[in-house]
């Protein structure tokens, strides 16, 4: 079966759907989600989305981002995001994202590790869900946007280093989807790890295909661990305990109640400190103590965490939370320019699948949703400017069967990550 569109978008997280709703409404757009629509990392984000509050905050945001990234960030990208942050946030507010406000109707800000000030907008502790659902609802209203759930991209259609669309499998049927422009917004690589906060369907399909076709990649060894995932042996996906909890006063302690690290240092430092302490003391996990905040505040501010822990027999107003680090985010990915263009013609990327250079070696908390918002806006703006000059190419696709392709692509990715991060093989990788 063949489908034809102007723009094919692979991925239905914030980056993919925000690209779709910012494209001209006379364009025919197809969005692919490889699972149920909500099963994306954007939906899972708890803490919030960073903003730059005013001109005075710009240099501080830039320095915080650079410091967290070990100064291996692309400085021009950090400045670009700082300059476009308020615009991206305002678009989300105009769409109706229900960010928390005070009694006077003013936006409330929280703080997370390695931020010098409170600059994170949030919606209780389900911020990603609130943002994603608002953008999703807008996409569903648009008659020019067709969303295909449970549709797996298995390959790109490529001719002379030019992408002409993609091949997907849906209900055991192969679809050749031809497009003038293709956008990869397919997320990170958490699904190839046995300990990850990511949904299991997020297995780096975009990175796999970039490896296959020699599309330029960057910083594949920059894999972030989150310090505080809920420690449980019975959960397939590790439940994240948001950094906002530490930002608002929770302390990391051992089984004797002793603090052993500054909780508000960047994620890589805190993760390393926990792993080292666990190994030295032969502990299965450490504890995050939020008891001083009180039951009323914890229930109101962190309802999702409160409920999840209670299901596991832990009342966080009375008991510390068992936590340990696990894979969380991928700072590397497909190298893109300031408009989201990749090294292959007619192929753009944004979101976690891409590498803008914003994060450097270690992502500053809540900068991921901001990056997705800023760059999806830029990708859409670029496509709107050039789409009239693009021609549709119908190229016959004659590759092998879908099951073989998926397995081969994943093997390539796993092998590459093993070579890049040998320290993560035994602890985290599935294979």
C-alpha positions in Angstrom: 0.0 0.0 0.0 1.3 3.5 -0.9 0.5 6.8 0.9 1.5 10.2 -0.3 2.0 13.4 1.8 3.9 16.7 1.9 5.5 16.0 5.3 6.1 12.6 7.0 6.8 13.0 10.7 8.1 9.9 12.6 7.3 10.2 16.3 4.4 11.7 18.2 6.1 13.2 21.3 6.2 16.9 21.8 8.8 17.4 19.1 6.8 15.5 16.4 3.4 16.8 17.2 4.5 20.4 17.8 6.2 20.3 14.4 2.9 19.1 12.9 0.7 21.9 14.4 3.1 24.6 13.4 3.2 23.6 9.7 1.0 25.4 7.2 -2.5 24.0 7.3 -2.6 23.5 3.5 0.1 20.8 3.8 -0.8 17.2 4.0 1.0 15.7 7.0 1.3 12.1 8.2 2.5 11.4 11.8 3.7 7.9 12.8 3.6 6.6 16.4 5.1 3.1 16.9 2.8 2.4 19.8 -0.2 3.9 21.6 0.1 7.6 21.0 1.0 8.6 24.6 3.9 6.1 24.9 6.6 8.7 24.4 9.1 10.3 26.8 7.4 13.7 26.6 4.3 12.3 28.2 6.4 10.9 31.1 8.3 14.1 32.0 7.5 15.1 35.6 9.5 18.1 36.6 8.6 20.7 34.0 9.9 22.8 31.2 12.7 25.3 31.5 12.1 28.9 30.5 14.2 32.1 30.5 12.3 34.5 32.6 13.7 37.7 31.4 16.8 39.3 29.8 18.7 39.2 33.1 18.1 35.5 33.4 19.6 34.7 29.9 23.3 34.8 30.8 22.5 32.8 34.0 20.6 30.2 32.0 23.4 30.0 29.5 26.0 29.5 32.2 23.9 26.9 34.1 23.4 24.9 30.9 27.1 25.1 30.0 28.2 24.1 33.5 25.9 21.1 33.6 27.2 20.0 30.2 30.8 20.2 31.3 31.3 23.1 28.9 31.1 20.6 26.0 27.9 22.3 24.7 27.6 24.1 21.4 27.6 27.7 22.7 25.7 29.1 19.7 23.0 26.5 20.3 22.7 27.4 24.0 22.4 31.1 23.0 19.8 30.3 20.3 17.6 28.3 22.8 18.0 31.1 25.4 16.8 33.7 22.8 13.8 31.7 21.7 12.7 30.1 25.0 10.1 32.7 25.9 8.6 32.6 22.4 8.3 28.8 22.6 6.8 28.9 26.0 4.3 31.5 25.0 3.1 29.3 22.2 2.4 26.5 24.6 0.6 28.9 27.0 -1.5 30.2 24.1 -2.5 26.6 23.3 -3.8 26.3 26.9 -1.1 24.2 28.7 -2.3 24.3 32.4 0.9 25.4 34.1 0.6 26.0 37.8 -0.2 29.5 38.9 -0.5 31.3 42.2 -3.7 32.8 43.7 -3.1 36.0 41.6 -2.9 34.1 38.3 0.9 34.5 38.0 2.9 31.5 36.7 4.8 29.6 39.4 8.3 28.4 39.0 10.2 25.5 40.6 13.9 24.7 40.8 15.8 21.6 39.9 19.4 20.5 40.3 22.1 22.7 38.8 19.7 25.6 38.1 20.8 28.8 39.9 17.2 30.0 40.2 13.6 29.0 40.0 12.8 29.1 36.3 11.0 25.8 35.6 7.3 25.9 34.7 5.3 22.9 35.9 1.9 21.3 36.1 2.0 19.4 39.4 4.4 16.5 38.8 2.8 15.5 35.5 4.1 18.4 33.4 5.0 16.4 30.3 1.6 14.9 30.3 -0.1 18.3 30.5 2.0 19.8 27.7 1.8 16.7 25.4 -2.0 16.3 25.8 -2.5 20.0 25.0 -0.4 19.7 21.8 -2.0 16.4 20.9 -5.5 17.8 21.2 -4.5 20.6 18.8 -3.1 18.1 16.3 -6.3 16.0 16.5 -8.3 19.0 15.5 -6.4 19.6 12.3 -7.9 18.1 9.2 -4.6 18.1 7.4 -2.8 16.0 10.0 -3.3 12.2 9.8 -1.9 10.3 12.9 -1.2 6.6 12.5 -0.8 4.8 15.9 1.0 1.4 16.2 2.8 2.0 13.0 6.5 1.2 13.0 9.0 2.9 10.7 11.3 0.2 9.4 13.3 2.0 6.8 13.8 5.2 4.9 13.2 5.5 1.1 16.5 6.9 -0.1 17.8 7.8 -3.6 21.1 9.6 -4.2 21.4 10.8 -0.6 17.9 12.2 -0.7 15.1 11.0 1.5 11.8 10.4 -0.4 9.8 9.1 2.5 9.7 6.0 4.7 8.5 2.4 4.9 6.4 1.4 7.8 4.5 -1.7 9.0 0.9 -1.3 10.3 -1.4 -4.2 11.1 1.0 -6.6 9.3 0.8 -4.5 6.1 3.8 -2.7 4.6 3.2 1.0 3.9 5.4 3.0 1.5 4.9 6.6 2.5 6.2 9.1 0.0 6.8 12.7 1.2 8.5 15.9 0.0 10.2 16.2 3.5 10.7 13.7 6.3 11.1 14.6 10.0 12.6 12.2 12.5 11.3 12.9 15.9 11.4 9.3 17.0 12.9 9.8 20.5 15.9 8.3 22.3 17.3 4.8 23.0 16.0 3.8 26.4 14.2 0.7 25.2 17.5 -1.1 24.5 18.4 -0.8 28.2 17.1 -3.1 30.9 17.1 -0.3 33.5 15.5 2.8 32.0 12.8 5.4 32.7 11.8 5.2 29.1 8.9 3.3 27.5 10.1 0.0 26.1 9.1 0.9 22.5 11.6 3.7 22.4 14.5 1.8 20.8 16.3 4.4 18.8 14.9 3.7 15.3 16.0 7.1 14.0 19.6 6.5 15.3 19.6 3.0 13.8 18.6 4.3 10.4 21.2 7.1 10.6 23.8 4.5 11.2 22.6 2.4 8.2 22.7 5.3 5.8 25.7 7.1 7.0 23.8 10.2 8.2 26.1 12.3 10.4 25.8 11.5 14.1 27.3 13.3 17.2 28.2 12.4 20.8 26.9 8.8 20.9 28.6 8.2 24.2 26.7 10.9 25.9 24.1 8.8 27.7 22.5 10.3 30.8 21.6 8.4 34.0 19.0 9.9 36.2 20.1 9.7 39.9 16.7 9.0 41.4 14.6 6.3 39.8 12.3 4.4 42.1 14.1 1.2 43.2 12.0 -1.8 42.4 12.7 -5.2 41.0 9.2 -5.8 39.7 8.8 -2.8 37.2 9.7 -3.2 33.6 10.1 0.6 33.2 11.7 2.4 36.1 9.5 5.1 37.7 11.2 8.5 37.8 11.3 10.4 41.0 11.5 14.0 39.7 14.4 16.2 40.4 11.9 18.8 41.5 11.6 16.9 44.8 15.2 17.5 45.5 14.9 21.0 44.2 12.3 21.7 46.9 14.3 20.2 49.7 14.4 16.3 49.7 17.7 14.9 50.8 19.7 11.8 49.7 20.6 9.6 52.7 21.8 6.1 53.4 20.1 3.4 55.5 21.5 5.1 58.6 20.1 8.5 57.7 23.5 10.0 56.7 23.7 12.5 53.8 26.6 11.7 51.4 26.2 14.1 48.4 25.0 17.6 47.5 21.6 16.7 45.9 21.6 19.7 43.7 24.7 19.0 41.7 24.4 18.1 38.0 22.9 14.7 37.3 26.0 12.9 36.3 27.8 13.9 39.5 24.9 12.8 41.7 24.5 9.5 39.8 28.2 8.7 40.1 28.1 9.5 43.8 25.2 7.2 44.4 26.7 4.3 42.4 30.0 4.7 44.2 28.3 4.9 47.7 26.1 1.9 47.0 29.1 -0.2 45.9 31.3 0.8 48.9 28.5 0.2 51.4 27.1 -2.8 49.5 23.6 -1.3 49.4 20.9 -2.2 46.9 19.8 1.5 46.8 19.9 4.7 48.7 17.0 6.8 50.1 15.4 10.1 49.2 14.0 11.8 52.3 11.1 14.2 51.7 9.4 13.8 55.0 10.0 17.3 56.2 7.7 18.7 53.5 4.6 17.2 55.2 1.8 15.1 53.9 -0.5 17.9 52.7 2.2 19.6 50.6 3.5 16.3 49.1 0.0 15.2 48.1 -0.7 18.5 46.4 2.7 19.2 44.8 3.7 15.6 43.9 0.5 13.6 43.6 1.8 11.2 41.0 4.9 10.3 43.1 2.8 10.1 46.3 0.3 7.7 44.7 3.0 5.5 43.0 5.0 5.1 46.1 1.9 4.3 48.2 1.1 1.5 45.8 4.4 0.0 46.7 3.8 0.4 50.5 5.7 3.6 51.0 4.0 6.7 52.4 6.6 9.4 51.4 5.4 11.7 54.2 6.5 9.1 56.7 9.1 6.9 54.8 12.1 7.8 52.7 11.9 6.6 49.0 14.3 3.9 47.8 16.1 5.2 44.7 19.0 4.3 42.4 20.3 5.6 39.1 19.2 4.3 35.7 19.4 5.2 32.0 17.2 8.3 31.3 18.2 10.4 28.4 20.4 10.5 25.3 22.3 13.7 24.7 23.8 12.4 21.4 22.0 11.7 18.2 21.6 12.8 14.6 23.6 16.0 14.1 21.4 18.9 13.0 21.9 22.5 12.2 19.9 25.4 13.7 16.9 24.6 11.4 16.9 20.9 12.1 18.5 19.9 8.8 20.6 16.7 8.8 23.4 15.7 6.5 20.8 14.0 4.2 18.7 16.0 1.8 15.0 16.4 2.7 15.6 14.8 6.1 15.2 16.9 9.3 15.2 15.9 12.9 14.3 17.3 16.3 13.7 16.1 19.9 15.8 13.4 21.6 16.7 11.7 18.4 18.7 14.8 17.4 21.9 16.3 18.7 21.8 20.1 18.7 24.7 20.5 21.1 22.5 22.2 23.7 23.2 19.6 26.4 26.9 18.9 26.1 28.0 15.9 28.1 25.1 16.1 30.7 21.6 17.6 30.2 20.5 20.3 32.6 17.2 19.3 34.1 14.0 20.2 32.2 15.9 21.5 29.2 14.7 18.6 27.0 11.2 19.8 26.6 12.4 23.3 26.0 14.8 22.0 23.3 11.9 20.0 21.7 9.6 23.0 21.7 12.2 25.5 20.3 13.6 23.2 17.6 10.2 21.8 16.4 9.1 25.4 15.9 12.3 26.0 13.8 11.8 22.8 11.8 8.3 23.8 11.0 9.3 27.3 10.1 12.0 26.0 7.8 9.7 23.5 6.0 7.0 26.2 5.6 9.6 28.4 3.7 10.9 25.7 1.4 8.1 23.2 0.8 6.8 24.8 -2.3 10.2 24.2 -4.1 10.2 20.5 -3.1 9.2 17.8 -5.5 7.7 14.5 -4.7 9.7 11.5 -5.8 8.1 8.0 -6.1 10.9 5.5 -5.8 10.1 1.8 -5.8 11.1 0.1 -2.5 12.5 -3.4 -2.8 14.2 -4.2 0.5 13.7 -7.3 2.6 10.9 -8.1 5.0 10.0 -5.9 8.0 10.8 -8.3 10.8 14.4 -8.8 9.5 15.0 -5.1 9.0 13.9 -4.2 12.6 16.1 -6.8 14.1 19.1 -5.9 12.0 18.7 -2.1 12.7 18.5 -2.8 16.5 21.6 -5.0 16.5 23.6 -2.3 14.8 22.5 0.3 17.4 23.2 -2.0 20.4 26.6 -2.9 19.0 27.5 0.8 18.5 26.4 1.8 22.0 28.4 -1.1 23.5 31.5 0.2 21.8 30.8 3.8 22.9 30.0 3.1 26.5 31.6 -0.2 27.7 30.9 0.9 31.3 27.2 0.5 30.8 27.1 -3.0 29.2 26.6 -5.2 32.3 24.6 -2.8 34.4 22.1 -1.5 31.8 22.1 -3.0 28.3 19.6 -5.7 27.5 22.0 -7.5 25.2 
